Amino acid sequence: MITYNGGIELMTPPDFSASVQTSTRNGAIKTDLPISVVGKVGRNYLDGTIGSGDGRLCLEAYNGSIEIR
């Protein structure tokens, strides 16, 4: 999912599981779910795993923030 002029708010089911890649240009990243981090974490990017990492989730926001719940 990519947005150029807005943020992303993603509500997941209780048993959600995925490899997660997120990045923003002009925003922040917030998650209410526990993420096992892989590699580096910065203000504008986060890569990791939620649950056992069965699926794949890519979120990118150019002028907005990303929130995963």
C-alpha positions in Angstrom: 0.0 0.0 0.0 1.4 3.4 -1.0 0.0 6.9 -0.4 1.5 10.2 -1.6 -0.7 12.7 0.1 -2.0 11.2 3.3 -1.3 8.7 6.0 -2.1 5.0 6.4 -4.1 3.6 9.4 -4.2 -0.2 9.2 -6.4 -2.2 11.6 -5.4 -5.9 11.6 -7.2 -9.0 12.8 -6.2 -10.5 16.2 -4.2 -13.3 14.6 -2.4 -11.2 12.1 1.1 -12.5 11.0 3.4 -10.9 8.4 6.8 -9.8 7.5 6.5 -6.0 7.7 8.3 -3.2 5.7 7.3 0.4 6.4 8.7 3.8 5.4 7.7 7.4 5.3 9.2 10.6 3.8 7.4 13.2 6.0 5.8 11.3 8.8 6.2 8.9 11.7 5.6 5.2 12.2 3.5 3.9 15.1 2.4 0.4 16.0 0.2 -1.1 18.7 1.4 -4.6 17.8 4.6 -6.2 18.9 7.2 -6.2 16.1 10.4 -8.2 16.1 12.8 -5.9 14.4 15.1 -7.0 11.6 18.0 -4.7 10.8 17.9 -0.9 11.5 15.0 1.1 12.8 14.8 4.8 12.1 12.3 7.7 12.4 11.1 7.0 8.9 11.5 3.3 8.4 10.9 0.0 10.2 11.4 -3.6 9.0 10.3 -6.5 11.1 8.0 -9.4 11.8 4.6 -9.5 13.4 3.6 -13.0 14.8 5.3 -15.8 12.9 5.7 -13.7 9.7 3.5 -15.9 7.5 2.4 -13.1 5.1 3.9 -9.9 3.7 2.9 -6.3 4.4 4.5 -3.3 2.7 3.4 0.2 3.7 4.8 3.5 2.3 3.6 7.0 2.9 5.2 10.0 1.3 3.4 12.9 3.1 1.8 11.2 6.1 2.3 8.8 9.0 1.8 5.1 9.3 -0.2 3.5 12.1 -0.6 -0.3 12.6 -3.2 -1.5 15.1 
